Amino acid sequence: MFQLYYASTSPYVRKVMAAAHCLGLTVQIEKLESAANPVKRDDRIARFNPLAKVPAMCTDDGTLLYDSRVICEYLDAQSGHTLIPADGSARWSCLTRQALGDGLLDAALLARYELTLRPEEKQWEVWRQAQLSRIDAALAEINIQAPQLSRTPDDLGLITLGCALGYLDFRFPGMDWRALYPQAAEWFAEFDEHPAMLETRPFT
């Protein structure tokens, strides 16, 4: 059994759980409740991760793992490199897609925190717009790649992209990204119906 500090709204936790679903490992994960917050530290999470950020995992032999990239790679290694190719160009393509999705998520979280956590008198609109421009750049690249992408979550890079687009729907409902990036929208519409994505959708 693995123990995992999680938050149902975290796209990085979703990434781990979607990967675990694809690998058939969800039954081996005990989810531990937490109150992850970028301002208010939850010392329970710090048992596994000194940064007190989710996801944070403890394996059955006591090994502590964080963040989502490390946890997903660990889970994949247990299953014979199903989601991350062991070598060759396929590996680097997968990891680069993961970096693209993580980068989109990083920018989205920073843009959201600027409005939801920072006091109004200290908010910096130029900073927020810079993060939104990064989101647009990532969406444009996903749109270019979309026609060649698998419609099923058969690699970790794709899972990360799917979780990133799902997070935009969850936290930025007014962002009509589908109108500007129709190929990405078409890919996501099918990809997001896979059971691994359906069963890990965020909820408040």
Beta strands, then each sheet from edge to edge (+ up, - down):
strand 1: 2-5
strand 2: 29-32
strand 3: 56-58
strand 4: 64-65
sheet 1: 2+ 1+ 3- 4+
end
